[in-house]
């Protein structure tokens, strides 16, 4: 996994975490859900990249 991919995926997770926190704080369920989706997407991408690394 390239370092750039790791950084992008981690950034997506962190943005998702921030969105979720803001959504919780403001009572905005849609933003909270969007943050959870962003976190899940980042985690999935990280897992996929790790699998690729195993088979190199």
PDB file of N, CA, C, O and CB in Angstrom:
ATOM      1  N   UNK A   1       0.858  -1.159   0.000  1.00  0.00           N
ATOM      2  CA  UNK A   1       0.000   0.000   0.000  1.00  0.00           C
ATOM      3  C   UNK A   1       0.904   1.222   0.000  1.00  0.00           C
ATOM      4  O   UNK A   1       1.844   1.322   0.788  1.00  0.00           O
ATOM      5  CB  UNK A   1      -0.976  -0.002   1.221  1.00  0.00           C
ATOM      6  N   UNK A   2       0.609   2.120  -0.874  1.00  0.00           N
ATOM      7  CA  UNK A   2       1.440   3.317  -0.900  1.00  0.00           C
ATOM      8  C   UNK A   2       1.097   4.224   0.266  1.00  0.00           C
ATOM      9  O   UNK A   2      -0.007   4.190   0.809  1.00  0.00           O
ATOM     10  CB  UNK A   2       1.270   4.065  -2.223  1.00  0.00           C
ATOM     11  N   UNK A   3       2.049   5.014   0.624  1.00  0.00           N
ATOM     12  CA  UNK A   3       1.852   5.938   1.740  1.00  0.00           C
ATOM     13  C   UNK A   3       0.751   6.941   1.429  1.00  0.00           C
ATOM     14  O   UNK A   3       0.010   7.348   2.324  1.00  0.00           O
ATOM     15  CB  UNK A   3       3.155   6.673   2.065  1.00  0.00           C
ATOM     16  N   UNK A   4       0.640   7.338   0.175  1.00  0.00           N
ATOM     17  CA  UNK A   4      -0.403   8.295  -0.220  1.00  0.00           C
ATOM     18  C   UNK A   4      -1.778   7.694  -0.015  1.00  0.00           C
ATOM     19  O   UNK A   4      -2.682   8.371   0.475  1.00  0.00           O
ATOM     20  CB  UNK A   4      -0.227   8.722  -1.688  1.00  0.00           C
ATOM     21  N   UNK A   5      -1.953   6.428  -0.384  1.00  0.00           N
ATOM     22  CA  UNK A   5      -3.244   5.761  -0.180  1.00  0.00           C
ATOM     23  C   UNK A   5      -3.581   5.671   1.301  1.00  0.00           C
ATOM     24  O   UNK A   5      -4.727   5.887   1.696  1.00  0.00           O
ATOM     25  CB  UNK A   5      -3.230   4.356  -0.801  1.00  0.00           C
ATOM     26  N   UNK A   6      -2.581   5.352   2.120  1.00  0.00           N
ATOM     27  CA  UNK A   6      -2.800   5.268   3.567  1.00  0.00           C
ATOM     28  C   UNK A   6      -3.267   6.611   4.117  1.00  0.00           C
ATOM     29  O   UNK A   6      -4.195   6.676   4.924  1.00  0.00           O
ATOM     30  CB  UNK A   6      -1.512   4.818   4.285  1.00  0.00           C
ATOM     31  N   UNK A   7      -2.620   7.670   3.675  1.00  0.00           N
ATOM     32  CA  UNK A   7      -2.966   9.007   4.149  1.00  0.00           C
ATOM     33  C   UNK A   7      -4.376   9.389   3.710  1.00  0.00           C
ATOM     34  O   UNK A   7      -5.150   9.926   4.502  1.00  0.00           O
ATOM     35  CB  UNK A   7      -1.951  10.039   3.634  1.00  0.00           C
ATOM     36  N   UNK A   8      -4.707   9.116   2.463  1.00  0.00           N
ATOM     37  CA  UNK A   8      -6.045   9.440   1.958  1.00  0.00           C
ATOM     38  C   UNK A   8      -7.127   8.678   2.719  1.00  0.00           C
ATOM     39  O   UNK A   8      -8.151   9.248   3.096  1.00  0.00           O
ATOM     40  CB  UNK A   8      -6.138   9.125   0.462  1.00  0.00           C
ATOM     41  N   UNK A   9      -6.897   7.406   2.937  1.00  0.00           N
ATOM     42  CA  UNK A   9      -7.885   6.591   3.640  1.00  0.00           C
ATOM     43  C   UNK A   9      -8.038   7.040   5.085  1.00  0.00           C
ATOM     44  O   UNK A   9      -9.153   7.101   5.603  1.00  0.00           O
ATOM     45  CB  UNK A   9      -7.493   5.114   3.590  1.00  0.00           C
ATOM     46  N   UNK A  10      -6.935   7.353   5.733  1.00  0.00           N
ATOM     47  CA  UNK A  10      -6.994   7.819   7.120  1.00  0.00           C
ATOM     48  C   UNK A  10      -7.693   9.172   7.197  1.00  0.00           C
ATOM     49  O   UNK A  10      -8.463   9.428   8.123  1.00  0.00           O
ATOM     50  CB  UNK A  10      -5.578   7.914   7.723  1.00  0.00           C
ATOM     51  N   UNK A  11      -7.424  10.034   6.225  1.00  0.00           N
ATOM     52  CA  UNK A  11      -8.080  11.340   6.187  1.00  0.00           C
ATOM     53  C   UNK A  11      -9.587  11.175   6.039  1.00  0.00           C
ATOM     54  O   UNK A  11     -10.360  11.889   6.678  1.00  0.00           O
ATOM     55  CB  UNK A  11      -7.520  12.195   5.036  1.00  0.00           C
ATOM     56  N   UNK A  12     -10.002  10.239   5.199  1.00  0.00           N
ATOM     57  CA  UNK A  12     -11.429   9.989   5.022  1.00  0.00           C
ATOM     58  C   UNK A  12     -12.067   9.521   6.333  1.00  0.00           C
ATOM     59  O   UNK A  12     -13.180   9.926   6.670  1.00  0.00           O
ATOM     60  CB  UNK A  12     -11.656   8.944   3.917  1.00  0.00           C
ATOM     61  N   UNK A  13     -11.358   8.674   7.059  1.00  0.00           N
ATOM     62  CA  UNK A  13     -11.855   8.219   8.358  1.00  0.00           C
ATOM     63  C   UNK A  13     -11.977   9.389   9.337  1.00  0.00           C
ATOM     64  O   UNK A  13     -12.976   9.506  10.046  1.00  0.00           O
ATOM     65  CB  UNK A  13     -10.927   7.137   8.938  1.00  0.00           C
ATOM     66  N   UNK A  14     -10.964  10.248   9.374  1.00  0.00           N
ATOM     67  CA  UNK A  14     -10.965  11.367  10.305  1.00  0.00           C
ATOM     68  C   UNK A  14     -12.061  12.383   9.973  1.00  0.00           C
ATOM     69  O   UNK A  14     -12.702  12.926  10.874  1.00  0.00           O
ATOM     70  CB  UNK A  14      -9.605  12.047  10.300  1.00  0.00           C
ATOM     71  N   UNK A  15     -12.272  12.635   8.689  1.00  0.00           N
ATOM     72  CA  UNK A  15     -13.346  13.541   8.279  1.00  0.00           C
ATOM     73  C   UNK A  15     -14.692  12.944   8.693  1.00  0.00           C
ATOM     74  O   UNK A  15     -15.575  13.652   9.176  1.00  0.00           O
ATOM     75  CB  UNK A  15     -13.303  13.799   6.738  1.00  0.00           C
ATOM     76  N   UNK A  16     -14.831  11.656   8.499  1.00  0.00           N
ATOM     77  CA  UNK A  16     -16.060  10.980   8.906  1.00  0.00           C
ATOM     78  C   UNK A  16     -16.288  11.070  10.402  1.00  0.00           C
ATOM     79  O   UNK A  16     -17.413  11.273  10.856  1.00  0.00           O
ATOM     80  CB  UNK A  16     -16.024   9.529   8.483  1.00  0.00           C
ATOM     81  N   UNK A  17     -15.225  10.920  11.159  1.00  0.00           N
ATOM     82  CA  UNK A  17     -15.319  11.021  12.618  1.00  0.00           C
ATOM     83  C   UNK A  17     -15.766  12.429  13.024  1.00  0.00           C
ATOM     84  O   UNK A  17     -16.600  12.592  13.915  1.00  0.00           O
ATOM     85  CB  UNK A  17     -13.957  10.674  13.277  1.00  0.00           C
ATOM     86  N   UNK A  18     -15.204  13.437  12.365  1.00  0.00           N
ATOM     87  CA  UNK A  18     -15.571  14.819  12.671  1.00  0.00           C
ATOM     88  C   UNK A  18     -17.028  15.088  12.304  1.00  0.00           C
ATOM     89  O   UNK A  18     -17.754  15.723  13.069  1.00  0.00           O
ATOM     90  CB  UNK A  18     -14.648  15.796  11.927  1.00  0.00           C
ATOM     91  N   UNK A  19     -17.456  14.613  11.146  1.00  0.00           N
ATOM     92  CA  UNK A  19     -18.849  14.799  10.727  1.00  0.00           C
ATOM     93  C   UNK A  19     -19.801  14.141  11.720  1.00  0.00           C
ATOM     94  O   UNK A  19     -20.828  14.710  12.089  1.00  0.00           O
ATOM     95  CB  UNK A  19     -19.071  14.221   9.314  1.00  0.00           C
ATOM     96  N   UNK A  20     -19.445  12.945  12.140  1.00  0.00           N
ATOM     97  CA  UNK A  20     -20.295  12.238  13.096  1.00  0.00           C
ATOM     98  C   UNK A  20     -20.393  13.025  14.404  1.00  0.00           C
ATOM     99  O   UNK A  20     -21.478  13.155  14.970  1.00  0.00           O
ATOM    100  CB  UNK A  20     -19.748  10.817  13.362  1.00  0.00           C
ATOM    101  N   UNK A  21     -19.273  13.545  14.879  1.00  0.00           N
ATOM    102  CA  UNK A  21     -19.265  14.301  16.132  1.00  0.00           C
ATOM    103  C   UNK A  21     -20.100  15.576  16.017  1.00  0.00           C
ATOM    104  O   UNK A  21     -20.861  15.909  16.926  1.00  0.00           O
ATOM    105  CB  UNK A  21     -17.827  14.650  16.533  1.00  0.00           C
ATOM    106  N   UNK A  22     -19.957  16.281  14.906  1.00  0.00           N
ATOM    107  CA  UNK A  22     -20.736  17.503  14.702  1.00  0.00           C
ATOM    108  C   UNK A  22     -22.210  17.157  14.590  1.00  0.00           C
ATOM    109  O   UNK A  22     -23.061  17.863  15.130  1.00  0.00           O
ATOM    110  CB  UNK A  22     -20.259  18.260  13.440  1.00  0.00           C
ATOM    111  N   UNK A  23     -22.513  16.078  13.893  1.00  0.00           N
ATOM    112  CA  UNK A  23     -23.898  15.642  13.765  1.00  0.00           C
ATOM    113  C   UNK A  23     -24.522  15.316  15.109  1.00  0.00           C
ATOM    114  O   UNK A  23     -25.672  15.674  15.367  1.00  0.00           O
ATOM    115  CB  UNK A  23     -23.980  14.440  12.861  1.00  0.00           C
ATOM    116  N   UNK A  24     -23.772  14.640  15.963  1.00  0.00           N
ATOM    117  CA  UNK A  24     -24.261  14.318  17.313  1.00  0.00           C
ATOM    118  C   UNK A  24     -24.480  15.590  18.123  1.00  0.00           C
ATOM    119  O   UNK A  24     -25.497  15.741  18.799  1.00  0.00           O
ATOM    120  CB  UNK A  24     -23.269  13.387  18.045  1.00  0.00           C
ATOM    121  N   UNK A  25     -23.518  16.500  18.047  1.00  0.00           N
ATOM    122  CA  UNK A  25     -23.576  17.721  18.846  1.00  0.00           C
ATOM    123  C   UNK A  25     -24.733  18.628  18.437  1.00  0.00           C
ATOM    124  O   UNK A  25     -25.315  19.319  19.273  1.00  0.00           O
ATOM    125  CB  UNK A  25     -22.270  18.477  18.729  1.00  0.00           C
ATOM    126  N   UNK A  26     -25.057  18.619  17.155  1.00  0.00           N
ATOM    127  CA  UNK A  26     -26.105  19.506  16.661  1.00  0.00           C
ATOM    128  C   UNK A  26     -27.445  18.805  16.512  1.00  0.00           C
ATOM    129  O   UNK A  26     -28.449  19.446  16.199  1.00  0.00           O
ATOM    130  CB  UNK A  26     -25.698  20.093  15.339  1.00  0.00           C
ATOM    131  N   UNK A  27     -27.472  17.512  16.731  1.00  0.00           N
ATOM    132  CA  UNK A  27     -28.707  16.761  16.566  1.00  0.00           C
ATOM    133  C   UNK A  27     -29.053  16.499  15.107  1.00  0.00           C
ATOM    134  O   UNK A  27     -30.198  16.185  14.780  1.00  0.00           O
ATOM    135  CB  UNK A  27     -29.835  17.493  17.224  1.00  0.00           C
ATOM    136  N   UNK A  28     -28.058  16.630  14.232  1.00  0.00           N
ATOM    137  CA  UNK A  28     -28.260  16.423  12.802  1.00  0.00           C
ATOM    138  C   UNK A  28     -27.970  14.954  12.485  1.00  0.00           C
ATOM    139  O   UNK A  28     -26.818  14.565  12.291  1.00  0.00           O
ATOM    140  CB  UNK A  28     -27.345  17.379  11.952  1.00  0.00           C
ATOM    141  N   UNK A  29     -29.020  14.156  12.437  1.00  0.00           N
ATOM    142  CA  UNK A  29     -28.857  12.715  12.217  1.00  0.00           C
ATOM    143  C   UNK A  29     -28.303  12.405  10.832  1.00  0.00           C
ATOM    144  O   UNK A  29     -27.568  11.433  10.660  1.00  0.00           O
ATOM    145  CB  UNK A  29     -30.186  12.004  12.404  1.00  0.00           C
ATOM    146  N   UNK A  30     -28.653  13.227   9.844  1.00  0.00           N
ATOM    147  CA  UNK A  30     -28.159  12.998   8.478  1.00  0.00           C
ATOM    148  C   UNK A  30     -26.641  13.176   8.415  1.00  0.00           C
ATOM    149  O   UNK A  30     -25.948  12.363   7.804  1.00  0.00           O
ATOM    150  CB  UNK A  30     -28.850  13.961   7.482  1.00  0.00           C
ATOM    151  N   UNK A  31     -26.126  14.223   9.037  1.00  0.00           N
ATOM    152  CA  UNK A  31     -24.680  14.457   9.062  1.00  0.00           C
ATOM    153  C   UNK A  31     -23.977  13.366   9.858  1.00  0.00           C
ATOM    154  O   UNK A  31     -22.891  12.918   9.491  1.00  0.00           O
ATOM    155  CB  UNK A  31     -24.364  15.841   9.660  1.00  0.00           C
ATOM    156  N   UNK A  32     -24.592  12.953  10.929  1.00  0.00           N
ATOM    157  CA  UNK A  32     -24.028  11.882  11.757  1.00  0.00           C
ATOM    158  C   UNK A  32     -23.918  10.595  10.932  1.00  0.00           C
ATOM    159  O   UNK A  32     -22.891   9.918  10.970  1.00  0.00           O
ATOM    160  CB  UNK A  32     -24.901  11.644  13.027  1.00  0.00           C
ATOM    161  N   UNK A  33     -24.960  10.267  10.200  1.00  0.00           N
ATOM    162  CA  UNK A  33     -24.947   9.059   9.365  1.00  0.00           C
ATOM    163  C   UNK A  33     -23.921   9.174   8.247  1.00  0.00           C
ATOM    164  O   UNK A  33     -23.249   8.199   7.909  1.00  0.00           O
ATOM    165  CB  UNK A  33     -26.338   8.801   8.773  1.00  0.00           C
ATOM    166  N   UNK A  34     -23.800  10.371   7.671  1.00  0.00           N
ATOM    167  CA  UNK A  34     -22.816  10.585   6.614  1.00  0.00           C
ATOM    168  C   UNK A  34     -21.406  10.364   7.155  1.00  0.00           C
ATOM    169  O   UNK A  34     -20.558   9.781   6.480  1.00  0.00           O
ATOM    170  CB  UNK A  34     -22.951  12.006   6.023  1.00  0.00           C
ATOM    171  N   UNK A  35     -21.166  10.828   8.363  1.00  0.00           N
ATOM    172  CA  UNK A  35     -19.865  10.623   8.992  1.00  0.00           C
ATOM    173  C   UNK A  35     -19.574   9.152   9.216  1.00  0.00           C
ATOM    174  O   UNK A  35     -18.448   8.699   9.010  1.00  0.00           O
ATOM    175  CB  UNK A  35     -19.797  11.365  10.308  1.00  0.00           C
ATOM    176  N   UNK A  36     -20.578   8.411   9.634  1.00  0.00           N
ATOM    177  CA  UNK A  36     -20.400   6.972   9.836  1.00  0.00           C
ATOM    178  C   UNK A  36     -20.110   6.279   8.517  1.00  0.00           C
ATOM    179  O   UNK A  36     -19.285   5.367   8.463  1.00  0.00           O
ATOM    180  CB  UNK A  36     -21.644   6.360  10.492  1.00  0.00           C
ATOM    181  N   UNK A  37     -20.786   6.704   7.447  1.00  0.00           N
ATOM    182  CA  UNK A  37     -20.524   6.114   6.121  1.00  0.00           C
ATOM    183  C   UNK A  37     -19.098   6.413   5.667  1.00  0.00           C
ATOM    184  O   UNK A  37     -18.415   5.539   5.134  1.00  0.00           O
ATOM    185  CB  UNK A  37     -21.532   6.650   5.077  1.00  0.00           C
ATOM    186  N   UNK A  38     -18.654   7.647   5.878  1.00  0.00           N
ATOM    187  CA  UNK A  38     -17.288   8.010   5.489  1.00  0.00           C
ATOM    188  C   UNK A  38     -16.260   7.178   6.248  1.00  0.00           C
ATOM    189  O   UNK A  38     -15.273   6.727   5.667  1.00  0.00           O
ATOM    190  CB  UNK A  38     -17.039   9.504   5.737  1.00  0.00           C
ATOM    191  N   UNK A  39     -16.488   6.975   7.530  1.00  0.00           N
ATOM    192  CA  UNK A  39     -15.573   6.163   8.331  1.00  0.00           C
ATOM    193  C   UNK A  39     -15.546   4.726   7.819  1.00  0.00           C
ATOM    194  O   UNK A  39     -14.480   4.124   7.693  1.00  0.00           O
ATOM    195  CB  UNK A  39     -15.980   6.192   9.816  1.00  0.00           C
ATOM    196  N   UNK A  40     -16.713   4.189   7.528  1.00  0.00           N
ATOM    197  CA  UNK A  40     -16.791   2.811   7.039  1.00  0.00           C
ATOM    198  C   UNK A  40     -16.083   2.671   5.697  1.00  0.00           C
ATOM    199  O   UNK A  40     -15.398   1.678   5.451  1.00  0.00           O
ATOM    200  CB  UNK A  40     -18.254   2.367   6.913  1.00  0.00           C
ATOM    201  N   UNK A  41     -16.249   3.664   4.833  1.00  0.00           N
ATOM    202  CA  UNK A  41     -15.595   3.624   3.519  1.00  0.00           C
ATOM    203  C   UNK A  41     -14.073   3.649   3.686  1.00  0.00           C
ATOM    204  O   UNK A  41     -13.357   2.895   3.027  1.00  0.00           O
ATOM    205  CB  UNK A  41     -16.063   4.817   2.638  1.00  0.00           C
ATOM    206  N   UNK A  42     -13.593   4.509   4.560  1.00  0.00           N
ATOM    207  CA  UNK A  42     -12.147   4.574   4.801  1.00  0.00           C
ATOM    208  C   UNK A  42     -11.613   3.278   5.372  1.00  0.00           C
ATOM    209  O   UNK A  42     -10.547   2.813   4.968  1.00  0.00           O
ATOM    210  CB  UNK A  42     -11.818   5.716   5.742  1.00  0.00           C
ATOM    211  N   UNK A  43     -12.339   2.693   6.305  1.00  0.00           N
ATOM    212  CA  UNK A  43     -11.912   1.422   6.902  1.00  0.00           C
ATOM    213  C   UNK A  43     -11.897   0.310   5.868  1.00  0.00           C
ATOM    214  O   UNK A  43     -10.982  -0.514   5.856  1.00  0.00           O
ATOM    215  CB  UNK A  43     -12.830   1.039   8.066  1.00  0.00           C
ATOM    216  N   UNK A  44     -12.896   0.277   5.003  1.00  0.00           N
ATOM    217  CA  UNK A  44     -12.973  -0.753   3.962  1.00  0.00           C
ATOM    218  C   UNK A  44     -11.811  -0.621   2.993  1.00  0.00           C
ATOM    219  O   UNK A  44     -11.210  -1.621   2.598  1.00  0.00           O
ATOM    220  CB  UNK A  44     -14.307  -0.661   3.204  1.00  0.00           C
ATOM    221  N   UNK A  45     -11.495   0.604   2.609  1.00  0.00           N
ATOM    222  CA  UNK A  45     -10.378   0.824   1.691  1.00  0.00           C
ATOM    223  C   UNK A  45      -9.064   0.394   2.339  1.00  0.00           C
ATOM    224  O   UNK A  45      -8.218  -0.215   1.684  1.00  0.00           O
ATOM    225  CB  UNK A  45     -10.308   2.306   1.269  1.00  0.00           C
ATOM    226  N   UNK A  46      -8.893   0.707   3.615  1.00  0.00           N
ATOM    227  CA  UNK A  46      -7.679   0.301   4.323  1.00  0.00           C
ATOM    228  C   UNK A  46      -7.556  -1.220   4.324  1.00  0.00           C
ATOM    229  O   UNK A  46      -6.478  -1.758   4.068  1.00  0.00           O
ATOM    230  CB  UNK A  46      -7.684   0.843   5.771  1.00  0.00           C
ATOM    231  N   UNK A  47      -8.645  -1.905   4.608  1.00  0.00           N
ATOM    232  CA  UNK A  47      -8.628  -3.366   4.654  1.00  0.00           C
ATOM    233  C   UNK A  47      -8.287  -3.937   3.280  1.00  0.00           C
ATOM    234  O   UNK A  47      -7.513  -4.888   3.176  1.00  0.00           O
ATOM    235  CB  UNK A  47      -9.987  -3.911   5.138  1.00  0.00           C
ATOM    236  N   UNK A  48      -8.858  -3.362   2.237  1.00  0.00           N
ATOM    237  CA  UNK A  48      -8.569  -3.825   0.879  1.00  0.00           C
ATOM    238  C   UNK A  48      -7.112  -3.658   0.519  1.00  0.00           C
ATOM    239  O   UNK A  48      -6.514  -4.538  -0.100  1.00  0.00           O
ATOM    240  CB  UNK A  48      -9.422  -3.086  -0.120  1.00  0.00           C
ATOM    241  N   UNK A  49      -6.541  -2.542   0.901  1.00  0.00           N
ATOM    242  CA  UNK A  49      -5.129  -2.299   0.622  1.00  0.00           C
ATOM    243  C   UNK A  49      -4.241  -3.266   1.404  1.00  0.00           C
ATOM    244  O   UNK A  49      -3.212  -3.710   0.894  1.00  0.00           O
ATOM    245  CB  UNK A  49      -4.761  -0.851   0.960  1.00  0.00           C
ATOM    246  N   UNK A  50      -4.621  -3.589   2.615  1.00  0.00           N
ATOM    247  CA  UNK A  50      -3.835  -4.531   3.412  1.00  0.00           C
ATOM    248  C   UNK A  50      -3.851  -5.926   2.787  1.00  0.00           C
ATOM    249  O   UNK A  50      -2.838  -6.625   2.805  1.00  0.00           O
ATOM    250  CB  UNK A  50      -4.370  -4.591   4.850  1.00  0.00           C
ATOM    251  N   UNK A  51      -4.988  -6.329   2.239  1.00  0.00           N
ATOM    252  CA  UNK A  51      -5.087  -7.620   1.558  1.00  0.00           C
ATOM    253  C   UNK A  51      -4.186  -7.620   0.341  1.00  0.00           C
ATOM    254  O   UNK A  51      -3.505  -8.609   0.072  1.00  0.00           O
ATOM    255  CB  UNK A  51      -6.546  -7.925   1.151  1.00  0.00           C
ATOM    256  N   UNK A  52      -4.175  -6.525  -0.394  1.00  0.00           N
ATOM    257  CA  UNK A  52      -3.294  -6.432  -1.571  1.00  0.00           C
ATOM    258  C   UNK A  52      -1.838  -6.593  -1.149  1.00  0.00           C
ATOM    259  O   UNK A  52      -1.066  -7.271  -1.828  1.00  0.00           O
ATOM    260  CB  UNK A  52      -3.494  -5.076  -2.307  1.00  0.00           C
ATOM    261  N   UNK A  53      -1.458  -5.976  -0.037  1.00  0.00           N
ATOM    262  CA  UNK A  53      -0.094  -6.057   0.445  1.00  0.00           C
ATOM    263  C   UNK A  53       0.315  -7.485   0.777  1.00  0.00           C
ATOM    264  O   UNK A  53       1.460  -7.881   0.556  1.00  0.00           O
ATOM    265  CB  UNK A  53       0.076  -5.182   1.655  1.00  0.00           C
ATOM    266  N   UNK A  54      -0.622  -8.249   1.306  1.00  0.00           N
ATOM    267  CA  UNK A  54      -0.331  -9.627   1.685  1.00  0.00           C
ATOM    268  C   UNK A  54       0.044 -10.452   0.466  1.00  0.00           C
ATOM    269  O   UNK A  54       0.911 -11.321   0.549  1.00  0.00           O
ATOM    270  CB  UNK A  54      -1.528 -10.254   2.398  1.00  0.00           C
ATOM    271  N   UNK A  55      -0.602 -10.188  -0.670  1.00  0.00           N
ATOM    272  CA  UNK A  55      -0.378 -10.999  -1.842  1.00  0.00           C
ATOM    273  C   UNK A  55       0.699 -10.463  -2.775  1.00  0.00           C
ATOM    274  O   UNK A  55       0.836 -10.933  -3.904  1.00  0.00           O
ATOM    275  CB  UNK A  55      -1.641 -11.135  -2.583  1.00  0.00           C
ATOM    276  N   UNK A  56       1.456  -9.489  -2.311  1.00  0.00           N
ATOM    277  CA  UNK A  56       2.562  -8.960  -3.145  1.00  0.00           C
ATOM    278  C   UNK A  56       3.761  -9.855  -3.048  1.00  0.00           C
ATOM    279  O   UNK A  56       4.786  -9.582  -3.672  1.00  0.00           O
ATOM    280  CB  UNK A  56       2.947  -7.531  -2.725  1.00  0.00           C
TER     281      UNK A  56
END
